[in-house]
Amino acid sequence: MNYNVNLRARPESDAEILLTIPYNTVLSAAGRNLNATWWLVSYDGQTGWVDGQYVAVELPCNELPVR
């Protein structure tokens, strides 16, 4: 994560915030939205969505399943 990032219930900027993922946390994505602008991740026992504009992607995530 390039910033502290909100983990959200849905891939929408106004969706419920489940928790905040700290800056510099490294996670693996399990899926993406159709446009690959949001990533489905798990952190601290919660699974949800992070906005891709705040994430540094190291591998080609466009091959992840659309969820």
MMTF fields as JSON, N, C-alpha, C and O atoms, coordinates in Angstrom:
{
  "mmtfVersion": "1.0.0",
  "mmtfProducer": "UNKNOWN",
  "numBonds": 267,
  "numAtoms": 268,
  "numGroups": 67,
  "numChains": 1,
  "numModels": 1,
  "chainsPerModel": [1],
  "groupsPerChain": [67],
  "chainIdList": ["A"],
  "bondAtomList": [4, 2, 8, 6, 12, 10, 16, 14, 20, 18, 24, 22, 28, 26, 32, 30, 36, 34, 40, 38, 44, 42, 48, 46, 52, 50, 56, 54, 60, 58, 64, 62, 68, 66, 72, 70, 76, 74, 80, 78, 84, 82, 88, 86, 92, 90, 96, 94, 100, 98, 104, 102, 108, 106, 112, 110, 116, 114, 120, 118, 124, 122, 128, 126, 132, 130, 136, 134, 140, 138, 144, 142, 148, 146, 152, 150, 156, 154, 160, 158, 164, 162, 168, 166, 172, 170, 176, 174, 180, 178, 184, 182, 188, 186, 192, 190, 196, 194, 200, 198, 204, 202, 208, 206, 212, 210, 216, 214, 220, 218, 224, 222, 228, 226, 232, 230, 236, 234, 240, 238, 244, 242, 248, 246, 252, 250, 256, 254, 260, 258, 264, 262],
  "bondOrderList": [1, 1, 1, 1, 1, 1, 1, 1, 1, 1, 1, 1, 1, 1, 1, 1, 1, 1, 1, 1, 1, 1, 1, 1, 1, 1, 1, 1, 1, 1, 1, 1, 1, 1, 1, 1, 1, 1, 1, 1, 1, 1, 1, 1, 1, 1, 1, 1, 1, 1, 1, 1, 1, 1, 1, 1, 1, 1, 1, 1, 1, 1, 1, 1, 1, 1],
  "groupList": [{"groupName": "MET", "atomNameList": ["N", "CA", "C", "O"], "elementList": ["N", "C", "C", "O"], "formalChargeList": [0, 0, 0, 0], "bondAtomList": [1, 0, 2, 1, 3, 2], "bondOrderList": [1, 1, 2], "singleLetterCode": "M", "chemCompType": "L-PEPTIDE LINKING"}, {"groupName": "ASN", "atomNameList": ["N", "CA", "C", "O"], "elementList": ["N", "C", "C", "O"], "formalChargeList": [0, 0, 0, 0], "bondAtomList": [1, 0, 2, 1, 3, 2], "bondOrderList": [1, 1, 2], "singleLetterCode": "N", "chemCompType": "L-PEPTIDE LINKING"}, {"groupName": "TYR", "atomNameList": ["N", "CA", "C", "O"], "elementList": ["N", "C", "C", "O"], "formalChargeList": [0, 0, 0, 0], "bondAtomList": [1, 0, 2, 1, 3, 2], "bondOrderList": [1, 1, 2], "singleLetterCode": "Y", "chemCompType": "L-PEPTIDE LINKING"}, {"groupName": "VAL", "atomNameList": ["N", "CA", "C", "O"], "elementList": ["N", "C", "C", "O"], "formalChargeList": [0, 0, 0, 0], "bondAtomList": [1, 0, 2, 1, 3, 2], "bondOrderList": [1, 1, 2], "singleLetterCode": "V", "chemCompType": "L-PEPTIDE LINKING"}, {"groupName": "LEU", "atomNameList": ["N", "CA", "C", "O"], "elementList": ["N", "C", "C", "O"], "formalChargeList": [0, 0, 0, 0], "bondAtomList": [1, 0, 2, 1, 3, 2], "bondOrderList": [1, 1, 2], "singleLetterCode": "L", "chemCompType": "L-PEPTIDE LINKING"}, {"groupName": "ARG", "atomNameList": ["N", "CA", "C", "O"], "elementList": ["N", "C", "C", "O"], "formalChargeList": [0, 0, 0, 0], "bondAtomList": [1, 0, 2, 1, 3, 2], "bondOrderList": [1, 1, 2], "singleLetterCode": "R", "chemCompType": "L-PEPTIDE LINKING"}, {"groupName": "ALA", "atomNameList": ["N", "CA", "C", "O"], "elementList": ["N", "C", "C", "O"], "formalChargeList": [0, 0, 0, 0], "bondAtomList": [1, 0, 2, 1, 3, 2], "bondOrderList": [1, 1, 2], "singleLetterCode": "A", "chemCompType": "L-PEPTIDE LINKING"}, {"groupName": "PRO", "atomNameList": ["N", "CA", "C", "O"], "elementList": ["N", "C", "C", "O"], "formalChargeList": [0, 0, 0, 0], "bondAtomList": [1, 0, 2, 1, 3, 2], "bondOrderList": [1, 1, 2], "singleLetterCode": "P", "chemCompType": "L-PEPTIDE LINKING"}, {"groupName": "GLU", "atomNameList": ["N", "CA", "C", "O"], "elementList": ["N", "C", "C", "O"], "formalChargeList": [0, 0, 0, 0], "bondAtomList": [1, 0, 2, 1, 3, 2], "bondOrderList": [1, 1, 2], "singleLetterCode": "E", "chemCompType": "L-PEPTIDE LINKING"}, {"groupName": "SER", "atomNameList": ["N", "CA", "C", "O"], "elementList": ["N", "C", "C", "O"], "formalChargeList": [0, 0, 0, 0], "bondAtomList": [1, 0, 2, 1, 3, 2], "bondOrderList": [1, 1, 2], "singleLetterCode": "S", "chemCompType": "L-PEPTIDE LINKING"}, {"groupName": "ASP", "atomNameList": ["N", "CA", "C", "O"], "elementList": ["N", "C", "C", "O"], "formalChargeList": [0, 0, 0, 0], "bondAtomList": [1, 0, 2, 1, 3, 2], "bondOrderList": [1, 1, 2], "singleLetterCode": "D", "chemCompType": "L-PEPTIDE LINKING"}, {"groupName": "ILE", "atomNameList": ["N", "CA", "C", "O"], "elementList": ["N", "C", "C", "O"], "formalChargeList": [0, 0, 0, 0], "bondAtomList": [1, 0, 2, 1, 3, 2], "bondOrderList": [1, 1, 2], "singleLetterCode": "I", "chemCompType": "L-PEPTIDE LINKING"}, {"groupName": "THR", "atomNameList": ["N", "CA", "C", "O"], "elementList": ["N", "C", "C", "O"], "formalChargeList": [0, 0, 0, 0], "bondAtomList": [1, 0, 2, 1, 3, 2], "bondOrderList": [1, 1, 2], "singleLetterCode": "T", "chemCompType": "L-PEPTIDE LINKING"}, {"groupName": "GLY", "atomNameList": ["N", "CA", "C", "O"], "elementList": ["N", "C", "C", "O"], "formalChargeList": [0, 0, 0, 0], "bondAtomList": [1, 0, 2, 1, 3, 2], "bondOrderList": [1, 1, 2], "singleLetterCode": "G", "chemCompType": "PEPTIDE LINKING"}, {"groupName": "TRP", "atomNameList": ["N", "CA", "C", "O"], "elementList": ["N", "C", "C", "O"], "formalChargeList": [0, 0, 0, 0], "bondAtomList": [1, 0, 2, 1, 3, 2], "bondOrderList": [1, 1, 2], "singleLetterCode": "W", "chemCompType": "L-PEPTIDE LINKING"}, {"groupName": "GLN", "atomNameList": ["N", "CA", "C", "O"], "elementList": ["N", "C", "C", "O"], "formalChargeList": [0, 0, 0, 0], "bondAtomList": [1, 0, 2, 1, 3, 2], "bondOrderList": [1, 1, 2], "singleLetterCode": "Q", "chemCompType": "L-PEPTIDE LINKING"}, {"groupName": "CYS", "atomNameList": ["N", "CA", "C", "O"], "elementList": ["N", "C", "C", "O"], "formalChargeList": [0, 0, 0, 0], "bondAtomList": [1, 0, 2, 1, 3, 2], "bondOrderList": [1, 1, 2], "singleLetterCode": "C", "chemCompType": "L-PEPTIDE LINKING"}],
  "groupTypeList": [0, 1, 2, 1, 3, 1, 4, 5, 6, 5, 7, 8, 9, 10, 6, 8, 11, 4, 4, 12, 11, 7, 2, 1, 12, 3, 4, 9, 6, 6, 13, 5, 1, 4, 1, 6, 12, 14, 14, 4, 3, 9, 2, 10, 13, 15, 12, 13, 14, 3, 10, 13, 15, 2, 3, 6, 3, 8, 4, 7, 16, 1, 8, 4, 7, 3, 5],
  "groupIdList": [1, 2, 3, 4, 5, 6, 7, 8, 9, 10, 11, 12, 13, 14, 15, 16, 17, 18, 19, 20, 21, 22, 23, 24, 25, 26, 27, 28, 29, 30, 31, 32, 33, 34, 35, 36, 37, 38, 39, 40, 41, 42, 43, 44, 45, 46, 47, 48, 49, 50, 51, 52, 53, 54, 55, 56, 57, 58, 59, 60, 61, 62, 63, 64, 65, 66, 67],
  "secStructList": [7, 7, 1, 7, 3, 3, 3, 3, 1, 1, 1, 1, 6, 6, 1, 7, 3, 3, 3, 3, 3, 7, 6, 6, 7, 7, 7, 7, 3, 3, 3, 3, 7, 6, 6, 1, 7, 3, 3, 3, 3, 3, 3, 6, 6, 3, 3, 3, 3, 3, 3, 4, 4, 4, 7, 7, 7, 7, 1, 7, 4, 4, 4, 1, 7, 5, 7],
  "xCoordList": [0.836, 0.0, 0.89, 1.854, 0.542, 1.286, 0.845, 1.517, -0.27, -0.86, -1.537, -1.579, -2.068, -3.043, -4.28, -4.765, -4.79, -5.862, -7.058, -6.906, -8.247, -9.474, -9.831, -9.849, -10.11, -10.647, -12.154, -12.735, -12.793, -14.234, -15.026, -14.494, -16.291, -17.173, -17.482, -17.717, -17.48, -17.755, -16.753, -16.149, -16.57, -15.63, -16.222, -16.395, -16.53, -17.113, -16.554, -16.376, -16.277, -15.66, -16.572, -16.086, -17.88, -18.781, -19.248, -20.155, -18.644, -19.009, -18.507, -17.6, -19.106, -18.719, -17.222, -16.674, -16.568, -15.155, -15.071, -15.635, -14.364, -14.204, -13.044, -13.139, -11.963, -10.782, -9.827, -10.08, -8.737, -7.723, -6.445, -5.954, -5.915, -4.669, -3.522, -3.545, -2.514, -1.418, -0.541, -0.399, 0.04, 1.027, 2.112, 2.525, 2.559, 3.674, 3.343, 4.245, 2.07, 1.659, 1.687, 1.261, 2.189, 2.224, 1.153, 1.129, 0.271, -0.812, -0.878, -0.364, -1.516, -1.803, -3.272, -4.135, -3.547, -4.928, -5.54, -4.865, -6.838, -7.562, -8.513, -9.046, -8.726, -9.637, -9.602, -8.864, -10.424, -10.49, -11.9, -12.694, -12.207, -13.475, -13.274, -12.153, -14.313, -14.257, -13.212, -12.522, -13.076, -12.138, -10.736, -9.849, -10.531, -9.251, -8.836, -7.667, -9.824, -9.546, -9.661, -9.229, -10.234, -10.341, -9.818, -9.98, -9.176, -8.58, -9.201, -9.383, -9.525, -10.073, -8.91, -8.119, -8.804, -7.689, -8.215, -9.357, -7.366, -7.666, -6.578, -5.396, -7.02, -6.08, -6.694, -7.854, -5.935, -6.342, -7.7, -8.533, -7.915, -9.142, -10.336, -11.419, -10.165, -11.253, -10.92, -9.768, -11.925, -11.766, -12.618, -13.775, -12.025, -12.75, -11.981, -11.082, -12.345, -11.85, -10.991, -11.302, -9.906, -9.079, -9.049, -9.005, -9.073, -9.049, -7.655, -6.664, -7.577, -6.312, -5.445, -4.239, -6.026, -5.213, -4.266, -3.34, -4.485, -3.63, -2.711, -2.065, -2.659, -1.92, -0.844, -1.077, 0.323, 1.387, 1.311, 1.526, 1.01, 0.865, 2.189, 2.743, 2.689, 3.988, 3.894, 4.823, 2.813, 2.64, 1.404, 0.555, 1.291, 0.102, -1.157, -1.43, -1.904, -3.113, -4.338, -5.406, -4.213, -5.358, -5.815, -6.904, -4.992, -5.362, -6.127, -6.594, -6.26, -7.048, -8.513, -8.973, -9.265, -10.686, -11.48, -11.193, -12.483, -13.408, -14.383, -14.958, -14.572, -15.472, -16.589, -17.441],
  "yCoordList": [-1.166, 0.0, 1.241, 1.338, 2.176, 3.433, 4.439, 5.446, 4.172, 5.04, 4.144, 2.927, 4.721, 3.992, 3.873, 4.879, 2.676, 2.442, 1.811, 0.884, 2.32, 1.746, 0.459, 0.411, -0.572, -1.823, -1.676, -1.465, -1.786, -1.517, -2.778, -3.739, -2.759, -3.904, -4.18, -5.325, -3.139, -3.257, -2.385, -1.494, -2.62, -1.801, -0.452, -0.154, 0.357, 1.683, 2.615, 2.205, 3.847, 4.784, 5.172, 5.682, 4.945, 5.263, 4.021, 4.111, 2.854, 1.614, 1.629, 2.384, 0.793, 0.672, 0.385, -0.451, 1.081, 0.839, -0.267, -0.15, -1.342, -2.464, -2.238, -2.568, -1.681, -1.35, -0.558, -0.377, -0.087, 0.642, -0.179, -0.616, -0.384, -1.13, -0.128, 0.88, -0.395, 0.564, 0.701, -0.218, 1.897, 2.207, 1.136, 0.634, 0.8, -0.117, -1.584, -2.421, -1.912, -3.302, -3.979, -3.398, -5.206, -5.983, -7.067, -7.84, -7.118, -8.1, -8.751, -8.218, -9.906, -10.557, -10.33, -10.43, -10.028, -9.813, -11.146, -12.003, -11.308, -12.524, -12.294, -13.249, -11.037, -10.73, -9.249, -8.48, -8.867, -7.479, -7.183, -8.095, -5.89, -5.544, -5.575, -5.782, -5.378, -5.508, -4.598, -5.013, -3.371, -2.402, -2.485, -1.726, -3.411, -3.56, -2.249, -1.864, -1.575, -0.355, -0.578, 0.265, -1.696, -2.107, -3.535, -4.35, -3.825, -5.143, -5.777, -5.122, -7.067, -7.835, -8.426, -9.197, -8.066, -8.511, -8.93, -8.642, -9.61, -9.959, -9.371, -9.373, -8.86, -8.298, -8.405, -8.045, -8.889, -8.957, -9.645, -9.196, -10.738, -11.513, -10.971, -11.552, -9.869, -9.267, -9.346, -9.17, -9.61, -9.594, -8.454, -8.286, -7.678, -6.551, -5.956, -6.584, -4.738, -4.083, -2.871, -2.108, -2.701, -1.497, -0.8, -1.444, 0.51, 1.335, 1.258, 1.567, 0.851, 0.652, 1.891, 1.768, 3.086, 4.295, 4.478, 5.286, 3.736, 3.853, 2.651, 2.509, 1.791, 0.535, 0.465, 0.85, -0.023, -0.285, -1.767, -2.633, -2.047, -3.422, -3.87, -3.201, -5.012, -5.484, -6.521, -6.652, -7.24, -8.263, -7.94, -7.164, -8.525, -8.242, -8.821, -10.017, -7.975, -8.406, -8.452, -8.874, -8.035, -8.075, -9.493, -9.694, -10.487, -11.879, -12.455, -13.592, -11.686, -12.136, -12.241, -11.523, -13.132, -13.264, -12.015, -11.347, -11.722, -10.627, -11.129, -12.207, -10.357, -10.775, -9.777, -9.954],
  "zCoordList": [0.0, 0.0, 0.0, 0.759, -0.863, -0.933, 0.127, 0.345, 0.78, 1.803, 2.826, 2.643, 3.902, 4.708, 3.822, 3.303, 3.644, 2.675, 3.375, 4.17, 3.072, 3.631, 2.899, 1.669, 3.669, 3.135, 3.17, 4.235, 2.016, 1.915, 1.596, 1.039, 1.956, 1.771, 0.3, -0.083, -0.514, -1.951, -2.701, -2.104, -3.979, -4.754, -5.153, -6.335, -4.134, -4.329, -3.27, -2.123, -3.625, -2.686, -1.527, -0.518, -1.642, -0.536, 0.211, 1.038, -0.061, 0.625, 2.068, 2.415, 2.889, 4.295, 4.437, 3.719, 5.366, 5.66, 6.702, 7.79, 6.366, 7.281, 8.25, 9.432, 7.744, 8.542, 7.67, 6.479, 8.249, 7.494, 7.468, 8.509, 6.276, 6.091, 6.152, 5.446, 6.992, 7.15, 5.908, 5.101, 5.799, 4.76, 4.738, 5.784, 3.56, 3.316, 3.57, 3.585, 3.771, 3.929, 2.567, 1.569, 2.526, 1.288, 1.388, 2.346, 0.395, 0.359, -1.011, -1.994, -1.059, -2.335, -2.662, -1.79, -3.915, -4.353, -4.769, -5.34, -4.474, -4.831, -5.998, -6.565, -6.358, -7.447, -7.753, -7.137, -8.726, -9.177, -9.65, -9.883, -9.792, -10.422, -11.941, -12.407, -12.694, -14.154, -14.781, -15.712, -14.298, -14.877, -14.282, -14.672, -13.333, -12.624, -11.947, -11.967, -11.347, -10.605, -9.101, -8.315, -8.7, -7.302, -7.186, -8.095, -6.025, -5.788, -4.552, -3.526, -4.666, -3.55, -2.765, -3.308, -1.486, -0.647, 0.723, 1.082, 1.473, 2.868, 3.749, 3.404, 4.916, 5.885, 7.274, 7.474, 8.208, 9.611, 9.785, 10.572, 9.043, 9.155, 8.399, 8.466, 7.679, 6.898, 5.411, 5.014, 4.602, 3.144, 2.603, 2.988, 1.707, 1.129, -0.026, -0.585, -0.375, -1.581, -1.25, -0.336, -2.003, -1.897, -3.256, -4.305, -3.209, -4.418, -5.034, -4.372, -6.287, -6.973, -7.115, -7.327, -7.002, -7.143, -5.965, -6.04, -4.868, -3.684, -3.495, -2.457, -4.503, -4.394, -5.47, -6.616, -5.102, -6.077, -6.442, -5.594, -7.689, -8.16, -8.767, -9.638, -8.295, -8.763, -9.881, -10.678, -9.947, -10.972, -11.802, -11.365, -12.996, -13.821, -13.189, -13.302, -12.537, -11.839, -12.74, -12.297, -13.977, -14.885, -15.176, -15.715, -14.826, -15.024, -13.829, -13.889, -12.749, -11.609, -11.988, -12.876, -11.322, -11.66, -11.285, -10.292, -12.106, -11.819, -10.77, -10.92, -9.713, -8.612, -8.433, -7.563]
}
